[in-house]
Amino acid sequence: MLWLYNFGIFLYSVVVRLVAPFNPKAKLFVRGRQQTFQALHQHIDAQKKHIWFHFASLGEFEQGRPVLEKIKQAHPEKQIVVTFFSPSGYEIRKNYQLAAGVFYLPLDTHKNAEKFINAINPELAIFTKYEFWHHYYQTLRKRHIPLFLISGIFRPNQIFFKKYGAFYRNILKNVTHFFVQNQESVDLLISIGITQARIAGDTRFDRVFENAAHLLTIQEVQDFCAGHQVFLGGSTWLPDEQLIAGLANDNPDWKFVLAPHEIHAEHLDQLQKLFPTAVRYSRLKTQPELKAQVLIIDNIGMLSALYQYANIAYIGGGFGAGIHNTLEAAAFGKPVLFGPNYQKFQEAKDLLQLGAAISISNAAELKKGFEQLNTNSNAGSLARSYVADHKGATETIYKEIESTSL
């Protein structure tokens, strides 16, 4: 099975190089990794020990960030190395100040794993939620370097729990300790012989709670929304935006703010066609006198603060691979709407059960859900209470790592 895994990594590297000239993300993916080892030698002293945090993308960074910052606060002398798999994480956080260096993770080959771990000399490694790499995990274990997975969540349909999943089960067995989100994950791990797991919860609750407690004013957006009820679409994709366009036409007294997941020129042009009179944030920033019903956020990094201005939030992605982060809106006490693909996310199911969220599948359901949340004065407070009641994972994880590995 190892040969097939290695071939898959090789094939992935070939495909991404072939599409790089035509795809901006693939281009960043390839170009960034071409520079990783040179950048490591320039910025990282391999004679010093480091704590290695790895994140798949920006969402996982925000999820694991509370643990990183807790460790740095308690041990300011510790040097931290951060890696990302995805360009969307690296490009936004490449200048993160608490890290000695931020890098793309080289693809998972035996040679790369040995070379990378030699370069950063980790005293421990912390991965957030997922990313299970055979060679990196095995190299860490062979060198007796503790490896922790935080905010993990497992489902029965994953390959680890299939009859043909022995190779991937063995990857998991390299992990020193799993901090998972729910009892189902503990039970699933036990079913394949892994007992080094405990429920700690989801560190995202700590992150979004802290974010909501420290408001960052965005004056242009605040002025744009002043005096109006506001519908905010966060991390939206085209299928989400097509539905929202109809809702905006039916509710001219509301302001609509859209923070799309993709902000490349082609998608922004699509949005402009859906909302012909919309103003983009980059223009509003230089021309605050512009008036419009719809504001398009054409940059990355503001969304977590934008939810404070909403009355109702819509979370995108539910007509694709899965919804994005509902907790950022919930932490501000905002009821949420999202598409039908939410089953992988426990918090979405919890918010639905509480009556703080509604899932929709078409324009008629969006209109009905919008009206229901607009008249339900308790939905927002239920969402906020849910977040407050589930924070605390960071402290649980930190105490265990502190007592065993720091």
Secondary structure, DSSP 8 states (H G I E B T S, - for coil): -HHHHHHHHHHHHHHHHHHGGG-HHHHHHHHHHHTHHHHHHHH--TTS-EEEEEESSHHHHHHHHHHHHHHHHH-TT--EEEEESSHHHHHHHTT-TTSSEEEE---S-HHHHHHHHHHH-EEEEEEES----HHHHHHHHHTT--EEEEEE---TTSGGGSTT-HHHHHHHTT-SEEEESSHHHHHHHHHTT---EEE---THHHHHHHHHHS----HHHHHHHTTS-EEEEEEE-HHHHHHHHHHHHH-TTSEEEEEES--SHHHHHHHHHHSTT-EEHHHHHH-TT---SEEE--SSS-HHHHGGG-SEEEE--TTTT----SHHHHHTT--EEE-S--TT-HHHHHHHHHTSEEE-SSHHHHHHHHHHHHH-TTHHHHHHHHHHHH--HHHHHHHHHHHHH-
